[in-house]
Amino acid sequence: MDVSIAHCLTILFFGLAAGCTPAVSPGSRGADASAAGGKADATSTRPPIGGNRGSGDAGGGGGQGGTEAGTPADGAADIVCDEIEEPPPPHPMPTPEEIAIAGDLHGAYLLMECADKIDDQFCVPKDRATKELPLKFGGDPDTIYNVVLRVWGSVEGITYKNGQMAGKNFYVGGESDTPNYATYGLTAGETTYYLNNFDRGKGTGSHYTYTIDYATPAIPIRGGSLLTLFCRDDDNIFTNNHMDTGPKDPPAGLIPKLAVMPREVDLIGQFVYIEVASIEASP
């Protein structure tokens, strides 16, 4: 057997054994969305419930923002990091002191529920898919803390622009570049950290939800500040979690929340969950 062929077969075998799956091309994903009457192409406006939600390439058409960092928005922290390696890092093991400083941020959970079914992929969301969860951060108000977060969730995939890439799914500042799809973020001071950024065409603007499971670079948070974990959507149509996606190895704090998540067919919602991995006071 040719050496190169044998090498490829070896990679394929071990990749599948590790749970790898072939990538779905943006074009085929978009075709599926079109056939199912999925959300419209991100460049169009979704019509009222019951209408035809577009025939464009939803996978490839979502968001026009590139994957390179843009100019950071005013007040955005200047964060530089390497892309997160797979598999995700181990679950965080913060000390009791770090958990006390983290306050409400450690274990923050935002569940976005469906209210009524539209079709197999979409639902009418509760609260128009817009929710803000205030979080009180502890510590000394005269101290800036460098905080590393772990983020888990099942979310719509979109792209952002006019900010800065800071990880595989983490984006600092800027704004959505995929209209009519949900933005998830954490606001600390004047900076917004978006939690569901994806490369353009890789799940953006499609009729699926995607699992996120990653660690962030250290972000600055002032002691005693009020943070906001949020989800915001432009319309009243939401991608339901019809594939029941979620973390394969959820942390202990998330397991009981997943156990009571509504599991009614075609009405499974989206969520994000955050824990603090580490906290260090700035010099």
Secondary structure, DSSP 8 states (H G I E B T S, - for coil): --HHHHHHHHHHHHHHHTT------HHHHHHHHHHTT-S--TTS---STTS----S-HHHHS----SS-----TT----------SS--------HHHHHHHGGGTTEEEEE-EEEE-SSSEEEEGGGG-EEEEEE--S-TT-EEEEEEEEEEEE-BB-EESSEE-SSS-EESSEESSTTS-EEEEEETTEEEES-B--TTSSBTSS--EEEEEE---EEEETT-EEEEEEE-SSS-EE--TT----SS--TTTHHHHHTS---TT---EEEEEEEEEEEE--
